[in-house]
Amino acid sequence: MTRARTRTVRPASALDLSGTLGPLRRGGGDPAVRRTPDGSWWWATRTPVGTALLALRPSASTGELLAAAWGDGAERVLEGVPELVGEHDEPGTFVPRPEHPALVEAWRRRRGLRVPRTRAVMEAMAAAALEQVVTGKEAWAAWRDLLRRFGEPAPGAPAGPGGPAAGMHVPPNAAQWAAIPSWEWLRAGVELRRRAVVQRAAAVAPGLERTTTLPPADVERALRSLPGVGVWTAAEVRHRAHGDADAFSFADYHVSKNVTWALTGEVLDDDACAELIECYRGHRYRVQRLVEVAGLSRPRRGPRMTLPRHTPAATGMRS
């Protein structure tokens, strides 16, 4: 399909599109998610009826979102645009406490920030699994490499040579993830532990996708029933694929430290952070995201850690 299908969406309130969709992009070179200089966001994904390329362009004059989509899944992604930009989200009950002035200010500046819901659970799970135990730079390089070599070119003319979506790729489907040979995972810098999580997820992908129909309280339990998926990975999937504004990324090396520093001026651990943000239950991921977009990161001192090697050294193999 080369012709675009289109839709215009008027958000219920002012929308911070970049702040909302930012978490979907896995680094600046993500083949599946791109922001172009005109402020448009592009998303290459797959739906139950086929692949799709979606473009969202905000209109400064009307406040509307102009959506265009290509591919067999075009109608499906257009239907999902309101959820994708957080129209399901309910930030009205979120009230930062005065004793957390940095959070009050972050919310004042970014009132249009919403929690997106993609409903693309396998895609979110694969990306989160690749981010386990490594730095973002390493994980994003692996994601970029695997999508370009084992995904599919995004459909539609904009993904062609010279187009604004040139070079974009749809992430592999479950069968394609499962079929990647072990040496190709190593070539991408992915060791057995993370590869196994992706492959286990691929084996039960239909069940993962059905978690979007579960009550929020049941989603984490369902995701964590998969070996290798802990609290962090489940949260990373929930706040992207399920639009869960409470899915705080506990067990992350940085998140709790940054959030506690932003709210109290002290760098504290997960347990202390959980106690601190309990008053925001229902919006704990929103707190995390506001701290991120406000750039409230704790001061760093001392030498950087030496990064561990996660794959065996081999001639010609990326490390």
KEZANU-714301 format. One record per atom (N, C-alpha, C): z, y, x. Coordinates in steps of 0.02 Angstrom, whole numbers, padded with zeros to 5 digits, always signed. Atoms other than C-alpha are relative to their C-alpha. Example, Ala and Ser with C-alpha at 12.3 -4.5 7.8 and 13.67 -1.06 7.14 Angstrom:
2
+00000-00059+00045+00390-00225+00615+00000+00060+00045-00003-00059-00042+00357-00053+00684+00037+00055-00039
//
This chain:
319
+00000-00059+00043+00000+00000+00000+00000+00062+00044+00005-00060-00042-00056+00165+00079+00018+00063-00039-00017-00058+00039-00027+00285-00065+00076+00003-00012-00072-00008+00009+00147+00356-00084+00017+00002-00074-00032-00011+00065+00252+00339-00239+00053+00053+00010-00044-00057-00010+00359+00491-00267+00052+00007-00056-00053-00014+00048+00516+00549-00355+00036+00063+00023-00042-00058-00015+00617+00709-00364+00070-00012-00027-00070+00011+00019+00806+00697-00367+00038+00066+00007-00042-00059-00005+00924+00840-00405+00073-00023+00006-00069+00021-00008+01096+00801-00332+00046+00039-00047-00047-00031+00047+01243+00838-00446+00036+00060+00030-00031-00057-00034+01315+00956-00315-00034+00007+00068+00030-00013-00066+01269+01030-00146+00007-00061+00045+00002+00061-00039+01221+00890-00028-00011+00016+00074+00010-00002-00072+01242+00880+00161-00039-00063+00018+00042+00060-00008+01095+00761+00187+00010-00032+00068-00007+00028-00067+01112+00741+00375+00069-00030+00011-00067+00029-00006+01300+00716+00367+00007-00064-00039-00005+00059+00043+01277+00588+00229-00038-00059+00030+00042+00055-00024+01136+00486+00307+00010-00014+00075-00010+00009-00072+01190+00507+00489+00027-00069+00020-00026+00065-00021+01292+00344+00494-00051-00057-00004+00050+00053+00005+01135+00244+00451-00042-00006+00063+00042+00000-00060+01051+00291+00615+00038-00028+00059-00032+00032-00057+01093+00180+00763-00029+00029+00064+00024-00033-00059+01061+00303+00902-00063+00040-00013+00058-00043+00009+00924+00432+00925-00067-00036-00002+00063+00037-00002+00790+00300+00955-00004-00056-00050+00000+00054+00050+00828+00192+00803-00070-00006-00032+00066+00008+00029+00661+00118+00746+00001-00001-00077-00004+00006+00072+00724+00103+00566+00021+00064-00035-00025-00062+00030+00801+00275+00536-00018+00058+00046+00023-00057-00041+00731+00442+00594+00011+00065-00039-00002-00068+00028+00763+00627+00564-00053+00040+00037+00054-00040-00030+00612+00739+00594+00019+00073+00000-00020-00071-00008+00617+00924+00644+00000+00040-00064+00001-00038+00063+00579+00981+00466+00060-00015-00045-00060+00018+00038+00745+00906+00408-00008-00061-00044+00011+00061+00039+00667+00752+00328+00033-00059+00033-00028+00063-00023+00749+00583+00342-00047-00057-00021+00044+00057+00011+00646+00423+00356+00039-00064+00009-00037+00064-00001+00711+00248+00322-00049-00057-00012+00041+00061+00007+00618+00084+00351+00047-00057-00016-00045+00052+00023+00699-00058+00257-00038-00054-00036+00032+00051+00041+00664-00215+00160+00040-00009-00065-00030+00010+00066+00699-00249-00023-00015-00070-00022+00016+00067+00025+00696-00409-00126-00074-00009-00016+00071+00006+00017+00513-00370-00167-00046+00021+00056+00042-00017-00057+00452-00318+00005+00026+00058+00041-00021-00053-00045+00463-00191+00144-00016+00068-00030+00010-00068+00025+00471-00004+00115+00014+00050+00054-00015-00058-00041+00466+00161+00205+00015+00057-00047-00022-00054+00043+00562+00302+00122+00005+00065+00039-00009-00067-00028+00551+00488+00161+00038+00043-00049-00039-00046+00041+00679+00612+00095-00004+00069+00032+00006-00068-00026+00645+00798+00113+00038+00047-00046-00037-00047+00042+00770+00927+00050-00039+00064-00010+00030-00065+00015+00705+01083-00035+00053+00054+00002-00050-00053-00007+00803+01235+00021-00001+00048-00060+00006-00048+00055+00739+01338-00125+00027-00026-00066-00021+00028+00064+00781+01218-00267+00062-00044+00004-00055+00047-00007+00916+01105-00195-00018-00071-00018+00022+00067+00018+00812+00955-00247-00018-00040+00063+00024+00046-00052+00768+00804-00141-00068-00026-00022+00066+00025+00013+00585+00760-00132-00007-00068+00036+00002+00067-00028+00568+00572-00106-00070-00029-00006+00064+00035+00000+00412+00476-00059+00011-00068+00033-00010+00067-00027+00398+00290-00023-00066-00037+00001+00060+00041-00010+00267+00168+00037+00021-00073+00006-00012+00071-00008+00255-00021+00036+00014-00035-00065-00012+00039+00061+00284-00162-00087+00069+00015-00030-00067-00016+00025+00467-00108-00101+00009+00073-00018-00005-00072+00011+00426+00074-00136+00039+00018-00063-00035-00016+00062+00482+00075-00317+00074-00015+00005-00070+00020-00005+00643-00015-00273+00040+00052+00040-00039-00049-00039+00695+00110-00139+00003+00067-00036-00003-00063+00037+00650+00258-00249+00054-00004-00054-00053+00009+00049+00763+00188-00384+00069+00009+00031-00065-00003-00034+00903+00181-00256+00016+00065+00034-00012-00063-00035+00887+00359-00191+00066+00033-00020-00064-00032+00016+01034+00429-00292+00060-00033+00035-00055+00034-00035+01150+00295-00221-00004+00012+00075+00008-00010-00071+01078+00317-00048+00028+00067+00023-00026-00066-00019+01127+00500-00047+00069+00014-00030-00070-00006+00018+01299+00467-00119+00015+00025-00069-00014-00024+00068+01280+00510-00303+00053-00044-00035-00052+00043+00028+01396+00362-00340+00069+00021+00025-00062-00018-00034+01527+00438-00225+00041+00049-00043-00044-00041+00041+01678+00524-00302+00050+00037+00044-00045-00037-00045+01750+00650-00179+00047+00048-00036-00040-00049+00036+01830+00754-00317+00074-00012+00004-00072+00015-00004+01996+00664-00298+00027+00004+00072-00021-00006-00070+02000+00694-00110+00027+00070+00012-00031-00065-00014+02121+00834-00065+00037-00004+00067-00035+00001-00065+02164+00858+00119+00066+00037-00004-00067-00029+00004+02347+00896+00143+00007+00059+00047-00007-00059-00042+02400+01065+00213+00030-00015+00068-00027+00016-00066+02495+00979+00353-00053-00029+00047+00056+00023-00041+02325+00919+00416-00054+00054+00000+00046-00058+00005+02238+01088+00443-00070-00014+00027+00067+00015-00027+02096+01017+00548-00042-00036-00052+00036+00036+00052+02050+00902+00404-00018+00047-00057+00014-00051+00051+02064+01045+00279-00062+00040+00019+00056-00041-00022+01943+01147+00383-00065-00041+00003+00060+00042-00002+01823+01001+00410-00029-00009-00070+00023+00010+00069+01815+00972+00222-00028+00066-00028+00026-00064+00024+01790+01158+00188-00071+00011+00025+00065-00010-00030+01641+01160+00305-00052-00051-00023+00047+00054+00015+01564+00995+00248+00011-00029-00069-00013+00023+00068+01594+00986+00062-00058-00040-00029+00058+00038+00025+01420+00915+00037-00007-00069+00031+00004+00066-00031+01457+00759+00140+00018-00054-00050-00012+00056+00045+01446+00598+00040-00003-00066+00038+00003+00067-00030+01462+00412+00076-00061-00035-00030+00061+00030+00026+01291+00328+00062+00010-00073-00020-00001+00072+00017+01258+00157-00016-00072-00025+00004+00068+00026-00010+01104+00063+00047-00013-00064-00038+00006+00067+00028+01138-00107-00033-00037-00049+00045+00034+00043-00049+01053-00180+00123+00053-00032+00044-00059+00028-00033+01196-00293+00174-00019-00036+00065+00018+00036-00061+01106-00406+00299-00019+00048+00055+00017-00049-00052+01035-00256+00390+00063+00032+00030-00062-00030-00024+01207-00176+00402+00041-00050+00041-00039+00052-00035+01287-00340+00456-00030-00013+00069+00031+00013-00065+01160-00372+00595+00015+00056+00049-00012-00057-00044+01180-00197+00665+00073+00003+00022-00071-00002-00017+01370-00204+00657+00018-00056+00048-00014+00055-00046+01374-00374+00742-00022+00017+00071+00024-00019-00066+01271-00305+00886+00046+00052+00033-00044-00052-00027+01399-00165+00906+00070-00026+00017-00065+00029-00017+01547-00283+00927+00008-00002+00076-00024+00008-00070+01638-00276+01097-00042+00036+00053+00039-00036-00050+01508-00163+01181-00002+00074-00018+00007-00071+00013+01473+00022+01195-00057+00012-00050+00055-00017+00045+01363+00110+01069-00067+00000+00035+00063-00003-00038+01232+00139+01203-00030-00069+00009+00025+00069-00009+01219-00048+01240-00024-00029-00066+00018+00029+00065+01216-00096+01056-00064+00031-00027+00060-00033+00027+01085+00033+01009-00062-00021+00038+00057+00023-00039+00973-00022+01152-00023-00070-00024+00017+00067+00024+00982-00202+01089-00032+00003-00069+00029-00009+00068+00949-00149+00908-00072+00025+00005+00066-00028-00009+00800-00046+00963-00050-00053+00026+00043+00051-00030+00728-00187+01069-00017-00056-00050+00010+00056+00046+00751-00324+00938-00043+00021-00060+00040-00022+00057+00678-00221+00795-00073+00009+00020+00070-00011-00020+00524-00172+00893-00037-00064+00014+00034+00062-00019+00489-00349+00949-00001-00052-00056-00005+00052+00051+00543-00451+00797+00001+00026-00072+00007-00029+00066+00542-00331+00651-00073+00008-00019+00068-00012+00022+00388-00274+00557-00014+00075+00001+00016-00072+00004+00296-00108+00572+00012+00026-00071-00011-00030+00066+00347+00008+00431-00066+00009-00036+00062-00007+00037+00218+00015+00292-00018+00072-00014+00022-00066+00021+00114+00165+00244-00030+00042+00056+00036-00042-00047+00006+00296+00328+00046+00040+00047-00043-00039-00046+00153+00401+00397+00025-00040+00060-00022+00041-00056+00200+00253+00508-00056-00015+00049+00057+00011-00043+00026+00250+00584-00001+00048+00059+00005-00043-00059-00027+00332+00748-00002+00074-00019-00001-00072+00012+00015+00516+00748+00038+00021-00061-00037-00018+00060+00113+00508+00586+00073+00015+00016-00070-00018-00013+00292+00573+00569+00045-00061+00006-00040+00061-00005+00354+00393+00555-00031-00049+00049+00034+00044-00047+00246+00324+00696+00051-00040+00041-00043+00043-00039+00326+00176+00781+00061-00026-00035-00058+00024+00036+00456+00144+00647-00009-00073-00020+00001+00071+00016+00499-00038+00611+00054-00018-00051-00048+00029+00048+00584-00130+00469+00040-00054+00037-00039+00053-00032+00729-00239+00529-00023-00070-00021+00019+00068+00018+00696-00427+00532+00034-00023-00064-00035+00032+00056+00733-00528+00376+00043-00057+00027-00047+00052-00022+00858-00671+00381-00035-00054+00040+00036+00053-00035+00729-00801+00432-00023+00023+00069+00023-00026-00064+00662-00689+00569+00058+00007+00050-00059-00003-00044+00837-00656+00639+00016-00070+00026-00019+00069-00018+00872-00844+00638-00049-00031+00050+00051+00031-00041+00710-00883+00729-00005+00030+00071+00004-00030-00067+00738-00770+00881+00029-00049+00051-00025+00048-00050+00754-00885+01033+00058+00029+00041-00060-00021-00036+00912-00880+01137-00017+00045+00059+00017-00040-00059+00823-00811+01290-00022+00071-00019+00019-00067+00022+00756-00665+01189+00061+00042-00017-00064-00036+00010+00933-00619+01136+00027+00024+00067-00025-00019-00066+00983-00620+01319-00042+00055+00030+00043-00053-00025+00833-00515+01364+00019+00068-00030-00021-00062+00033+00896-00387+01238+00072+00019+00018-00068-00016-00020+01069-00393+01317+00053-00024-00048-00046+00025+00051+01152-00491+01176+00023-00070+00018-00027+00065-00019+01267-00634+01224+00012-00044-00061-00007+00050+00053+01310-00789+01122+00045+00023-00056-00048-00018+00052+01459-00715+01032-00031+00043-00055+00029-00044+00050+01365-00574+00947-00061-00031-00033+00057+00035+00029+01207-00676+00924+00021-00048-00055-00024+00050+00049+01307-00810+00832+00019+00033-00066-00018-00035+00062+01374-00682+00708-00062+00016-00041+00062-00017+00036+01198-00623+00664-00031-00063-00030+00032+00061+00024+01135-00802+00648+00040-00031-00058-00040+00025+00056+01281-00855+00537-00012+00043-00062+00015-00044+00057+01249-00703+00428-00068-00016-00029+00068+00016+00024+01065-00746+00418+00000-00064-00042-00002+00063+00036+01110-00921+00357+00026+00008-00071-00029-00010+00067+01204-00850+00207-00020+00068-00028+00021-00068+00019+01105-00689+00182-00002+00012-00075-00001-00014+00073+01079-00711-00007+00070+00013-00027-00069-00011+00021+01267-00725-00029+00026+00068+00022-00021-00066-00024+01295-00571+00078-00027+00055-00045+00030-00052+00042+01174-00470-00027+00035+00003-00068-00034+00001+00065+01267-00524-00185+00067+00035+00001-00065-00034-00002+01426-00441-00121-00005+00071-00028+00006-00067+00029+01355-00276-00184+00018+00001-00074-00019+00004+00071+01397-00338-00360+00074-00012-00010-00071+00016+00005+01579-00376-00319+00041+00063-00008-00047-00057+00000+01726-00262-00357+00018+00018+00072-00015-00020-00070+01769-00160-00200+00057-00039+00032-00057+00036-00029+01933-00253-00178-00018-00069+00024+00020+00068-00019+01840-00418-00159-00051-00002+00056+00055+00000-00048+01703-00363-00040+00025-00017+00070-00023+00014-00068+01805-00363+00121+00017-00074+00008-00017+00071-00005+01873-00537+00086-00063-00043+00005+00062+00039-00001+01697-00602+00054-00034+00007+00068+00033-00010-00065+01627-00525+00213+00038-00034+00056-00040+00028-00054+01771-00584+00321+00006-00075-00004+00002+00074+00002+01749-00763+00263-00051-00027+00049+00050+00021-00049+01604-00768+00386+00032+00000+00070-00029+00001-00067+01665-00825+00559-00029+00054+00044+00022-00053-00044+01658-00684+00684-00001+00069-00031-00003-00064+00035+01675-00547+00553+00072+00018-00013-00069-00022+00008+01840-00456+00566+00004+00065-00039-00012-00061+00039+01913-00298+00493-00049+00055+00018+00044-00054-00021+01804-00183+00597-00071-00011-00025+00069+00014+00021+01637-00267+00562-00007+00006-00075+00003-00006+00072+01676-00282+00377-00001+00072-00023-00002-00071+00018+01718-00097+00368-00066+00034+00014+00064-00030-00018+01558-00048+00458-00054-00017-00051+00048+00020+00052+01458-00146+00329+00017+00034-00066-00020-00026+00066+01559-00085+00179-00016+00074-00009+00012-00071+00012+01542+00100+00210-00074+00019+00006+00072-00013+00000+01354+00086+00235-00034-00035-00059+00036+00038+00052+01290-00052+00121+00032+00006-00068-00035+00000+00064+01424-00039-00014+00024+00070-00021-00020-00068+00018+01462+00147-00008+00074+00007-00011-00072+00001+00010+01649+00116+00009+00033+00057+00040-00030-00058-00032+01736+00281+00045+00069-00015+00030-00065+00018-00027+01896+00187+00092-00004-00047+00059+00009+00052-00051+01821+00070+00224+00009+00029+00070-00017-00029-00065+01909+00139+00378-00011-00052+00055+00017+00046-00055+01855+00064+00545+00059-00014+00045-00055+00022-00042+02019-00008+00605-00026-00049+00053+00017+00044-00056+02012-00106+00770-00057+00029+00042+00048-00034-00043+01888+00019+00844+00037+00030+00059-00033-00026-00060+01925+00078+01021+00018+00074-00007-00008-00072+00002+01910+00262+00975+00026+00027-00066-00008-00032+00065+01927+00291+00787+00072+00019-00015-00069-00016+00017+02114+00279+00758+00029+00052+00048-00025-00048-00049+02150+00375+00918-00025+00070-00016+00028-00066+00015+02033+00516+00869+00028+00028-00065-00025-00024+00065+02094+00525+00689+00073+00022+00006-00071-00020-00006+02279+00529+00736+00006+00063+00042-00002-00061-00040+02245+00660+00869-00022+00060-00042+00024-00055+00041+02147+00767+00745+00052+00021-00051-00048-00016+00054+02285+00756+00613+00069+00019+00026-00068-00013-00023+02441+00762+00721+00005+00029+00070-00004-00022-00069+02395+00811+00898+00023-00054+00047-00021+00057-00040+02453+00640+00959-00051-00056-00005+00045+00058-00001+02349+00489+01010+00041-00062-00016-00040+00056+00024+02417+00341+00911-00043-00061-00013+00037+00063+00009+02369+00160+00879-00018-00012-00073+00022+00018+00067+02299+00072+00726+00057+00000-00051-00056+00005+00047+02468+00038+00647+00025+00069-00020-00023-00068+00015+02523+00219+00661-00052+00037-00040+00053-00033+00037+02354+00277+00599-00001-00023-00073-00001+00026+00068+02363+00163+00448+00056+00032-00041-00055-00033+00035+02532+00237+00403-00015+00073-00015+00015-00071+00007+02471+00414+00430-00050+00014-00056+00053-00015+00049+02317+00401+00320+00008-00037-00066-00012+00035+00064+02394+00295+00182-00003+00049-00058+00002-00050+00054+02409+00455+00082-00071+00016-00023+00071-00011+00018+02218+00461+00079-00034-00064-00024+00029+00063+00023+02194+00284+00014-00052+00014-00054+00057-00013+00043+02029+00278-00077-00052+00043+00034+00044-00046-00036+01958+00404+00045+00010-00006+00076-00017+00004-00071+02011+00338+00215-00062+00002+00045+00061-00008-00040+01833+00318+00278-00025+00072-00002+00021-00071+00004+01797+00494+00216+00038+00041+00053-00038-00034-00053+01937+00554+00331-00031-00015+00068+00031+00020-00063+01859+00456+00475-00065+00038+00011+00066-00032-00007+01687+00528+00442+00006+00076+00010-00010-00071-00008+01749+00707+00426+00023+00016+00071-00022-00010-00069+01838+00692+00594-00060-00007+00047+00059+00010-00042+01675+00626+00669-00047+00060-00003+00049-00054+00005+01561+00762+00601+00028+00067+00024-00031-00061-00026+01686+00897+00649+00007-00001+00076-00004+00005-00073+01681+00834+00829+00071+00000+00025-00071-00001-00018+01870+00810+00832+00017-00063+00040-00012+00057-00044+01883+00691+00980+00056+00017+00048-00057-00010-00044+02041+00671+01083-00024+00017+00070+00018-00015-00070+02038+00741+01261-00003-00064+00041+00007+00058-00044+01980+00615+01390+00023+00019+00070-00025-00013-00068+02067+00604+01558-00010-00063+00042+00004+00056-00046+02045+00496+01710-00070-00029+00004+00066+00029-00009+01899+00389+01768-00020-00042-00060+00025+00043+00053+01789+00298+01643+00012-00073+00018-00007+00071-00012+01816+00112+01621-00065-00028+00027+00059+00038-00021+01698-00004+01712-00020-00045-00057+00022+00040+00056+01593-00086+01580-00008-00073+00020+00007+00070-00016+01601-00276+01575-00072-00022-00009+00065+00030+00011+01444-00382+01588+00006-00051-00056-00004+00045+00057+01409-00474+01425-00053-00054+00001+00053+00050-00005+01255-00572+01476-00006-00023+00072+00008+00023-00068+01217-00678+01629-00053+00039+00037+00049-00036-00040+01126-00591+01770-00060-00046+00013+00061+00038-00014+00946-00647+01793-00054+00048+00020+00054-00042-00022+00793-00579+01878-00044+00021-00058+00042-00025+00055+00694-00469+01760+00034+00005-00066-00035-00002+00064+00827-00479+01626+00042+00063-00004-00037-00062+00008+00903-00321+01556+00075-00014-00001-00072+00010-00001+01090-00300+01584+00035+00061-00030
//
